Amino acid sequence: MNTKWRQQLHLEPPKGWLNDPNGLSWFKNKYHVYFQYAPDNINGGVKKCWGHYESTDMLSWNFTGTVLFPDTPYDASGAYSGSAVVNGDELYIFYTGNVKHIGDYDYVYNGREANVIKVTTKDGHNMTAKQVLLRNSDYPDFCSCHVRDPKVWRKYDTYYMILGARTLDSEGGVLIYQSADLTDWRYKKCISVPNFGYMWECPDCFELGGSTYISVSPQGLAHGETENQNLFSSGYFHYGGELTDFTEWDYGFDFYAPQTFDAPDGRKILIGWMGMGDAYTNPTAELGWQQCLTLPRELARSADGAIIQKPIREIDTLRGKCTSIADGTSVTAALPFDLCASVTKPFTLRLDSIMMKYDGEIFSIEFDGDTGFGRDIRRVRANNCHDMRIIADMSSLEVYLDGGRYVMSTRFYPEGSTAELIPNRIDIELYPLKGMEMNINGK
């Protein structure tokens, strides 16, 4: 296996293409991370399957293979995104079965089926027969054929499902369904914001610190200098009967389709796709694989209701001895590493082919020339930022600002297994990181 740029901290496909995380769960003393998978197509342009990783500690991962295939008339064009919920000694998995009929169709208003399908598993990777729960005729008559990505959760004795939707008027929104038994589902309502994108993908609904949030990945938002800079966005609303205060999860180049789940110790964990469709190229494609997931991130609610994201605390156990690097010192650091710094004034940090700048208000990440493979510059308004943390893997960066109030993720592709660091007007602490254990060979 060619290991150039092969990540040591982030989950990747053994071969082919990866996108959205699916079915995130803790089940039978293991973490389960499913993902959209095209093992035989490096660009993902085929019928999507589901791949599967499992772990007991989020540090040692085992790839069990492709566990869901589009092999019925109800998902013939792809097993699209979905979620999982524990019920007794089984994990119930819900996903969208995509069907595109042959003919002269636009596949938005006609020619497409979007079926909610259920399977169950007792071990995380061997699935029962598929059962169709909802079809196009079960969605409100104001919906187009684009209804997908079920997220299911339990509250007290009732189950809820949230689905992303596009209306006939090309307005985005989410549909809420309710069930007592995970099989019979009843439509409750549609939640939306006028003129806020034409399609909302990969929805999620969760509680954190006594507040309710709805997360969506809206397509079609207007782009700004410091907001909605990517082809498509991902963010969360506060929900108290109405959706308010949309906030982006990640302001970097590579982030989409996040999903949350609960760890057994009560932590709310988020994982996203560290990618952005066809917006950029990735040279790992020439080596046989493409795309990865973000690190798992712990979520917490701040006093003002914003969500704080931090790398899971398990990452700290991978740290080696700290080295302090003074302002103006050039150092070559072996990847992967964990970089921390206090912020007291404007600064710059050169990290290989990337220049990071903070002027006391705007933090930016900018690639030199064409070294970003289509990535150029991303900015976030981070007034009075007090600290910065960077987790650098073999071909990715996750930058956490002001205790995780702002996050920026990107892929980058250094020449070797090191990166040059040049801090200016800032002192940094550098920790080498051991890689996670990932069993992906031969699968």
C-alpha positions, 0 to 999 in steps of 0.5 A, a space after each residue: 500500500 502506498 502510504 504517502 499522505 495516508 492519515 494517522 489520526 483521521 478515518 479514510 477509505 482503504 481504497 476508492 471514495 468516502 463522503 458523509 459519516 452515517 450511523 454514528 453510535 455506541 453499541 455493544 461496547 463499541 463505537 460505530 462509524 459508517 460512511 458513504 463509500 464507493 470502493 471501486 470508484 475514486 471519484 465517488 460517481 457510482 452507486 454509494 455503499 456504506 463502509 464501516 469502522 468500529 472501535 472500543 476507544 476511538 483510538 484503535 479502529 478496525 475496518 470491517 468492510 462494506 456492510 450495505 450495498 444498493 442491491 434492491 429495487 428500493 435503493 438501486 441507485 445508491 444507499 444514501 446517508 442515514 443514522 442509527 439508534 440502539 433498540 435492545 440488543 440490536 442497532 436499527 439503521 435508517 437510510 435513504 434508498 435512492 432510485 433514479 428511473 431511466 428516462 427524460 427526467 430532471 430527477 428533482 421534480 420527477 424520475 426519482 424515488 427517495 425511500 427511507 429504509 430500515 435494516 437491523 444488525 446485532 454485531 454492527 456489520 451483518 444486516 437483516 433484510 431491508 424494509 421500506 418505511 417511507 416512500 415519496 407518497 408519504 412525504 407532504 405534497 409540497 416536497 420535490 423528489 429530494 427528501 433524504 438523510 434520516 436522523 432518528 433519535 429517542 426521547 422518553 418513549 417516543 422516536 423521532 425522525 428528521 429528514 432534509 427536504 427541497 420543496 417544489 418552490 426550491 426552498 430548503 427545510 426539514 420534515 419531522 416524523 414520529 413513531 412508537 415502534 421505529 416502523 410506523 412513522 407519522 408526519 408531524 411538521 415541516 421546519 424551515 427558514 424562508 429564502 435560506 437555500 434550496 435544499 437542506 441535507 444531512 439534518 440532525 436534532 439534538 439537545 446540549 446544555 438544556 438547549 435544542 439545536 437543529 443542524 443542517 447542510 444547506 445548499 444554495 446560500 449566498 457567499 460572503 467574505 467570512 461566511 458561507 464561503 464554501 460551495 455548500 455550508 453546514 451549520 446549526 440553528 437554535 430551536 425553540 419553536 422557531 429556527 434562529 441564529 444560524 452558525 457555521 460548524 466549520 469555516 475551513 475549506 473541507 467540511 460538510 454533512 456532520 452528524 452527532 451521537 452520544 458517547 457512553 459517558 454522556 459526551 455529545 460527539 460530532 464527526 463531519 466529512 472533511 471534504 467538499 464534493 467537486 470543489 477541489 482536487 486531492 492528489 491521493 486519488 492518484 494513489 487509490 483513495 480519496 477523502 477522510 472524516 474529521 476527528 471526533 469532536 466533543 461539543 459543549 454549550 457556552 454561556 451565550 448559547 454558542 457550541 464549543 468544539 474540541 478534539 476528543 480528549 482521547 487525542 491528548 493521550 497520544 501526545 509526546 514531550 512538549 517543545 516550546 518554540 519562540 517567536 521568529 524561530 523556524 522549525 521542521 516538525 514531524 507529522 502528525 503533531 498538536 500545536 497550542 498557543 496563547 493569543 495576545 496580539 496579531 500574529 502570523 504562522 507559516 505552516 508549510 505552504 499555508 500562511 495563517 494570519 490574525 489581525 485581532 478580528 479576522 483569522 485567515 488560512 491562505 495557500 501559496 499559489 496552487 499548493 491547495 489544489 483549488 483551495 485559496 483562502 478562508 476567513 473567520 471573524 474571531 474577535 478577541 481570540 485568546 488561544 489557538 490549537 492545531 491538530 496536523 495530520 499527514 495531509 490535513 489540518 484542524 484549527 481550533 480558535 478561542 477554545 473551539 468557538 471557531 473551527 477551520 478544517 482543510 486538507 494540505 499535501 506536504 512534500 514529505 512527512 514533515 511541515 515547516 513552522 515559522 511563528 511571527 509575534 507568537 510563541 507556540 508549544 508543539 507536541 508530537 502525536 502518535 498515530 491511531 491504530 487502524 486496521 484497514 489492510 486486506 479489507 
